[in-house]
């Protein structure tokens, strides 16, 4: 089990994998911002608060792949003051492949290309060799 957010008590190997997964998340946001620029939109700024929310949601997606949380509550209840849009994905192995999949889906692309979102973070959670992505958007 590994996530893109470093936590106290992680082993050196877990910290190294967290750094690799976070680099993938940052690369994905760079690709998202390139897509936004192609459409005349402002870039989204990385939000550390949204990154924490995204890590919760990526972890939850591994047990219940849904915009409803495992406890039955709506996705945004992780932090309803920060979270205003969400994209999830599973099974992709690179920043490019996950962004390509989101852009191929009209509802996911709509979040990426929403002109009112100003912040975004992506987290990646790995379990049993599969990657789960959560992309969270804010104002």
Buried (B, 14 or more C-beta within 10 A) or exposed (E): EBBBBEEEEBEEEBEEBBEEBBEBBBBBBEBBBEBBEEEEBEBBBBBEBBBBBBBBBBBBBBEEEEEEBEEEEEBBEBBEEBBBBBBBBBEBEEBEBBBEBBBEEEEBBEBBBBEEBBBBBBBBBBBEEEBBBBBBBBE
